[in-house]
Amino acid sequence: MDNGFLTINEVSEKLNVSPSWVYKKCKAGIIPHVRIGGMLRFVGKDVDAWIVAHKVKGCMKV
């Protein structure tokens, strides 16, 4: 999108989860979002940063 905002459906597709999962995480304050006219919107860069911040690094067992 030109304005950088994503809808809940776009975020759920990006994360490969259901829209209801995204709603629950937003309500809990876990996924960064904004409310515009009562609708949830997501800044694409914020969602990407959130994904990177929650990446779990694997460890090698020796």
C-alpha positions in Angstrom: 0.0 0.0 0.0 1.1 3.5 -0.6 0.4 4.8 2.9 2.2 1.9 4.6 -0.9 0.8 6.5 -1.9 -2.8 6.6 -5.4 -4.3 7.4 -5.9 -7.0 9.9 -6.4 -9.5 7.0 -3.1 -8.5 5.5 -1.3 -8.9 8.8 -2.9 -12.3 9.4 -1.8 -13.4 5.9 1.7 -12.1 6.5 2.0 -14.0 9.8 0.1 -17.0 8.5 -2.4 -16.9 11.4 -6.1 -16.2 11.7 -7.5 -12.7 11.9 -9.0 -13.6 15.3 -5.5 -14.4 16.6 -4.3 -11.0 15.5 -7.3 -9.3 17.2 -6.5 -11.1 20.5 -2.8 -10.1 20.3 -3.8 -6.5 19.6 -6.3 -6.4 22.5 -3.5 -7.8 24.8 -1.2 -5.0 23.5 1.3 -7.4 22.0 1.2 -6.4 18.3 1.8 -2.7 17.5 -1.3 -1.1 15.9 -3.3 2.1 15.6 -7.0 2.7 15.7 -8.4 4.8 12.9 -12.1 5.4 13.1 -12.5 2.3 15.2 -10.7 0.1 12.7 -7.4 -1.5 13.4 -4.5 -0.6 11.1 -0.9 -1.6 11.2 2.2 0.3 10.0 4.1 -2.2 7.8 7.5 -1.2 9.2 6.3 -1.7 12.8 5.0 -5.2 12.0 8.3 -6.1 10.3 10.2 -4.8 13.3 8.0 -6.7 15.7 8.6 -9.9 13.7 12.4 -9.4 13.9 12.2 -8.5 17.6 10.4 -11.8 18.3 12.7 -14.0 16.3 14.1 -16.9 18.4 17.7 -17.8 17.7 18.4 -21.4 17.6 21.3 -23.0 19.5 23.5 -25.8 18.6 23.9 -28.7 21.0 27.4 -29.9 21.2 
